[in-house]
Amino acid sequence: MSSPLYLTITTSLCAAGYFLGSWLGAVLLSGLWVSVVYYCCHEIYAGYVRNRLQTDMRDIPGNFMSRPGDCFWVAEAEVEGRAQVLGTVAVVEREDGAERFGELFRMIISPTCRRLGLGLRLTQTVVDFCKERGFTKVVLETSSAQTAAVALFSSGHIVEFVIMMLVIREYEASDKDPVCELFSVGIKEHIRPCFYNAMSSPLYLTITTSLCAAGYFLGSWLGAVLLSGLWVSVVYYCCHEIYAGYVRNRLQTDMRDIPGNFMSRPGDCFWVAEAEVEGRAQVLGTVAVVEREDGAERFGELFRMIIFPTCRRLGLGLRLTQTVVDFCKERGFTKVVLETSSAQTAAVALYKKVGFCLVTAKRRAETPLLFPLLARVSVLTMEKHIQ
């Protein structure tokens, strides 16, 4: 429902209901649309559950454990004095001509155990099982709505490298192109979440609806579409320029000379996280720290925390952040400070997990003040005192 298309449909139905009747008509017509969409979403998953419980889940040993190449695992822990199942996963042997491979099924994690590495352990259990049996690959099906699962499975081809063979080292001159590319991609990917967060807020939904109605009254349905479309375009442009403009500015300034701006003093450093992927070295993450002074106080400011998309939720961000904290401790700094945007929710959650606290939140960016105001994005300042 937060997609631009569905927001436009909802707004149009709301306006049509009003013109055909009253505000009650607007509520009923748009409400009917929302109910239809919800019913479709509900039936996709609830219907799948009903079907599975009546078929393969009705006889788990017979359907998932009847051959040497099949298996069904449960993740169990003692919670409040009793054993509790916290996750499951299964694999079934498949054949395609002379090729034997495994198909992964029933990857389920208890809500309270997500983001703790259990999904990674269960997936690796399946991969190891298939390796032992000489399978050539592991395949699976999931839905596009299961974004956390897709992120986990997408990282599967480098899981072992990230955990076992990833090296965090200081920046070298040969790293410039992949580091700048990673920086550009990592920052610009926040444009869409920033736009969706803004447009799905109650205030912006009201503004979009009002502009649609005003456009109709002033002209026609074309006027309604044009006026609301212009508003949506302005908001998107503001979101885009905040992040794309930041990338342009940084690539022309401090990222143009990384050794000079991030490695010129003993209290500065720039690290890259590197691993061998498909036979070649690949930069999977970066982070930097610059020494700052405030009177007699010396502290470090964290910059350029970027993680390759397929390596997220695997602990790399935690390792890079800890690298900065340890570096600052060794140099006797009193704290580590950083700035991030409110749209970067995963980064904010990571920093809080490591012990950073929010200090200030301000509407500012390397753009005119109107841009962050319309994009509803704030710059967050966070800090962690080093004990």
TATARA-V930012 format. One record per backbone hydrogen bond with DSSP energy under -1.0 kcal/mol. NH is the residue of the N-H (numbers start at 0). CO is the residue of the C=O. E is the energy in kcal/mol with one decimal. If there is no record, write none. Layout:
BEGIN
NH|CO|E, NH|CO|E
END
This chain:
BEGIN
6|2|-2.5, 7|3|-2.1, 8|4|-2.4, 9|5|-2.5, 10|6|-2.4, 11|7|-2.7, 12|8|-2.7, 13|9|-2.1, 14|10|-2.4, 15|11|-2.9, 16|12|-2.6, 17|13|-1.7, 18|14|-2.3, 19|15|-2.2, 20|16|-1.2, 25|21|-2.0, 26|22|-2.4, 27|23|-2.7, 28|24|-2.7, 29|25|-2.1, 30|26|-2.4, 31|27|-2.3, 32|28|-1.7, 33|29|-2.3, 34|30|-2.3, 35|31|-2.2, 36|32|-2.2, 37|33|-2.5, 38|34|-2.6, 39|35|-2.2, 40|36|-2.3, 41|37|-2.9, 42|38|-2.8, 43|39|-1.8, 44|40|-1.3, 45|41|-3.2, 46|42|-1.7, 48|44|-2.2, 49|45|-2.3, 50|46|-2.4, 51|47|-2.6, 52|48|-2.5, 53|49|-1.1, 54|51|-1.0, 56|51|-2.1, 57|54|-1.4, 62|58|-2.0, 63|59|-2.8, 64|60|-1.4, 69|66|-1.8, 70|90|-2.3, 72|88|-3.2, 74|86|-3.1, 76|83|-2.1, 78|81|-3.0, 81|78|-1.3, 83|76|-2.7, 85|74|-3.4, 86|74|-1.1, 87|107|-2.3, 88|72|-1.7, 89|104|-2.7, 90|70|-2.6, 91|102|-2.0, 93|100|-3.4, 95|98|-2.6, 98|95|-1.7, 100|93|-2.3, 101|136|-2.3, 102|91|-2.6, 103|138|-3.0, 104|89|-2.8, 107|87|-2.0, 107|105|-1.1, 109|85|-3.3, 112|109|-2.6, 113|110|-1.1, 120|116|-1.9, 121|117|-2.5, 122|118|-2.4, 123|119|-2.4, 124|120|-1.8, 125|121|-1.7, 126|122|-2.3, 127|123|-2.8, 128|124|-2.1, 129|125|-2.4, 130|126|-2.2, 131|127|-2.3, 132|128|-1.2, 133|130|-1.6, 134|129|-2.5, 135|99|-2.6, 138|101|-2.7, 145|142|-1.3, 146|144|-1.8, 149|145|-2.5, 150|146|-2.5, 151|147|-2.1, 152|148|-3.0, 153|149|-2.7, 154|150|-1.1, 155|152|-1.5, 157|154|-1.8, 161|157|-2.6, 162|158|-2.2, 163|159|-2.8, 164|160|-1.5, 165|160|-1.2, 166|273|-3.1, 168|271|-2.6, 170|269|-2.7, 174|171|-2.2, 175|172|-1.4, 178|174|-2.5, 179|175|-2.7, 180|176|-2.3, 181|177|-2.4, 182|178|-2.4, 183|179|-2.3, 184|180|-2.5, 185|181|-2.8, 186|182|-1.9, 187|183|-2.2, 188|184|-1.5, 189|186|-1.6, 190|187|-1.9, 193|189|-1.8, 194|190|-2.2, 195|191|-2.8, 196|192|-2.5, 197|193|-1.9, 198|194|-2.9, 199|195|-2.1, 200|197|-1.2, 204|200|-2.3, 205|201|-2.1, 206|202|-2.3, 207|203|-2.6, 208|204|-2.2, 209|205|-2.7, 210|206|-2.6, 211|207|-2.0, 212|208|-2.3, 213|209|-2.8, 214|210|-2.6, 215|211|-1.6, 216|212|-2.3, 217|213|-2.2, 218|214|-1.2, 223|219|-2.0, 224|220|-2.4, 225|221|-2.8, 226|222|-2.6, 227|223|-2.0, 228|224|-2.6, 229|225|-2.4, 230|226|-1.7, 231|227|-2.3, 232|228|-2.3, 233|229|-2.2, 234|230|-2.1, 235|231|-2.5, 236|232|-2.6, 237|233|-2.2, 238|234|-2.3, 239|235|-3.0, 240|236|-2.8, 241|237|-1.9, 242|238|-1.3, 243|239|-3.1, 244|240|-1.5, 246|242|-2.2, 247|243|-2.3, 248|244|-2.5, 249|245|-2.6, 250|246|-2.6, 251|247|-1.1, 254|249|-2.2, 255|252|-1.3, 260|256|-2.0, 261|257|-2.7, 262|258|-1.4, 267|264|-1.9, 268|288|-2.3, 270|286|-3.2, 271|168|-3.0, 272|284|-3.0, 273|166|-3.3, 274|281|-1.9, 276|279|-3.0, 279|276|-1.3, 281|274|-2.7, 283|272|-3.4, 284|272|-1.1, 285|305|-2.4, 286|270|-1.7, 287|302|-2.7, 288|268|-2.6, 289|300|-1.9, 291|298|-3.3, 293|296|-2.6, 296|293|-1.8, 298|291|-2.1, 299|334|-2.2, 300|289|-2.5, 301|336|-3.0, 302|287|-2.8, 305|285|-1.9, 305|303|-1.1, 307|283|-3.5, 310|307|-2.4, 311|308|-1.1, 318|314|-1.9, 319|315|-2.5, 320|316|-2.4, 321|317|-2.4, 322|318|-1.8, 323|319|-1.7, 324|320|-2.3, 325|321|-2.8, 326|322|-2.0, 327|323|-2.4, 328|324|-2.2, 329|325|-2.2, 330|326|-1.1, 331|328|-1.6, 332|327|-2.4, 333|297|-2.6, 335|383|-2.4, 336|299|-2.7, 337|381|-2.2, 339|379|-2.1, 341|377|-2.5, 343|340|-1.5, 344|342|-1.7, 347|343|-2.2, 348|344|-2.3, 349|345|-2.1, 350|346|-2.6, 351|347|-2.2, 352|348|-1.9, 353|349|-1.7, 355|350|-2.9, 356|382|-2.8, 358|380|-3.5, 359|380|-1.2, 361|378|-2.3, 363|361|-1.4, 366|364|-1.1, 370|367|-1.7, 372|368|-1.5, 373|369|-2.7, 374|370|-2.4, 376|371|-1.7, 378|361|-3.7, 379|339|-3.5, 380|359|-2.6, 381|337|-2.5, 382|356|-2.0, 383|335|-2.6, 385|333|-2.3
END
